[in-house]
Amino acid sequence: MEEVIAIKIGGEIVDLQTSNGDNGEKIYFDNSPLSLDVIRHSTAHLMAQAIRELYSDAKFFVGPVVEEGFYYDFKTSTKISDSDLKNIEKKMLELAKRGYTIEKYNLSREEALQKFAEDPLKLAVISKISDSKLSIYKQGDFEDLCRGPHLPNTKFLKFFKLTKIAGAYLGGNDQNEMLTRIYGISFATHEALKSHLTMLEEAEKRDHRKIAVQMGLFTFDDDVGAGLPIWLPNGGRLRSKLESRLFKAHRKRGYQPVRGPEILKADIWKISGHYQNYGENMYFTSIDEQEYGIKPMNCVGHIKVYQSDLRSYRDLPLKFFEYGVVHRHEKSGVMHGLFRVREFTQDDAHIFCRTDQIKSEVIAVLKFVDDIMKSFNFDYSLEISTKPEKAIGRDEVWEIATTSLKDALNENGIAYGIDEGGGAFYGPKIDIKIRDSIGRKWQCGTIQVDFNLPERFELEYMSDDNNRVQPVMIHRAILGSFERFIGILTEHFAGEFPFFIAPTQVAIVPISSEKHLDYAKEIENELIDLDIDVEIFAQNESLNKRIRMSEKSRVPMIIVIGDNEVANKMVSIRDRRTRENFETTKDKFIEIIKNKMKEVQF
């Protein structure tokens, strides 16, 4: 029988050390999300305990549970590398087997400050906690500040793995000292751990940064600057295909293309609230003694488009979209390939509508989302993110906006989760979380209902009874950004992109460059007229090597041309996606290509 390790009381998970026999929903020791949260809190402390035994001068900052498992930030005079992780794991197993009872006790703030007076990292932790009482968890000789929850005993911890080591600035501030960070993962069963490690191995093979080098998609250059991607020809072609198809999809759904400037006066960012609530993520400069801000979002530009004309209730909804280049000040330690960059392009849109149109517009956006995600074979889930601590606007306005999102989903029978406090500073949102081919979840697009910015900018339209009424603003991005989405697509397909967006869609391999090149160019020209990207592999190499070169480039369709193909207007086809080889006429091949381009419609 599974053991109870925690209790859910009033929406909060508390461990057995805290529950004091209170009744509530029992959390069992298994691989459910609530159970894993408790298991991973405890595994983090087990790792810290092992580090302390191996490196006696180690001092610890924080060790939270995160989406990918857990980590601990600490410092020690000994340089720790990847090769030391197995040693730490071995010590963790040894400590777990001792079956230490995990105890909890509380200290007043003053007592905690006194207890950790000689530990600057703990003092830094305490400075971030406003509570008058602080909890400490103890197992054996090891103890640390922590809110928990934790397992009742270390004996539960058997199936874990330390995954990587990195550097991390104290508190995420690059002005502070660098600490060591070790990441890990843990589960309730061996099978779950093994499955996860297999996924990590597969993820390593699919790393979009490695595939980008193999396929010539993008690069970064220190001379240009960190987090500023440079798109190479193959990546440029892939991206332009995605942008072009998405442009048509927007136009079919009634969106109008617009474009706002990338740099705007700081005063306008003060009106919007970005200056006060998002300023640390922005870049500012001065022009003619006037402060300007480089845009981190496109909403202000679209507000100005709305204000460029008088609006009537008959005009609404108005839908503006833009492939807007934005800049955000990401810290150097968090940047990662295309997933986290300082310059990126959003597939951004803003819908200005009446209050009675909110539900229908949100549902229309969700249908748009569904069409796109199905085209790429993504499963996805939705989550409503509510008002964060740092926010603008009145509580009643937030309540109306949040309720409108819930009503839109509830009335259409669409399942969703809740992320308390995860909203944008100006409004609640629906987050779109996709699951890739190896089971990982990714945050992509959002749909946000905003009453606050229309109020701040005094937006209005004339109602049917000639009154001035404030419109509602729906912010939405489906891909999120082209950079991040292409990174996700690259790993989802392992570079084997669907035909309609592949950088090179057809490779033509003439057996003889002298005798068969003219026919190859004839086919190439016909395909280019169909907006198909083609490459002729006519290098001075053997036929097999040229075919291997095209396959290494992950081209979906390879056609080989010899005497028979030239004489009979045929093509010999290798379809790398279906793993089929066949011959057909050139005209039938052109029809196959046309049909392939029609397979995906969004």
Summary of the structure (lengths in Angstrom):
residues: 602
radius of gyration: 28.3
end to end distance: 49.5
largest distance: 91.4
contacts: 1934
relative contact order: 0.08
helix: 39%
strand: 29%
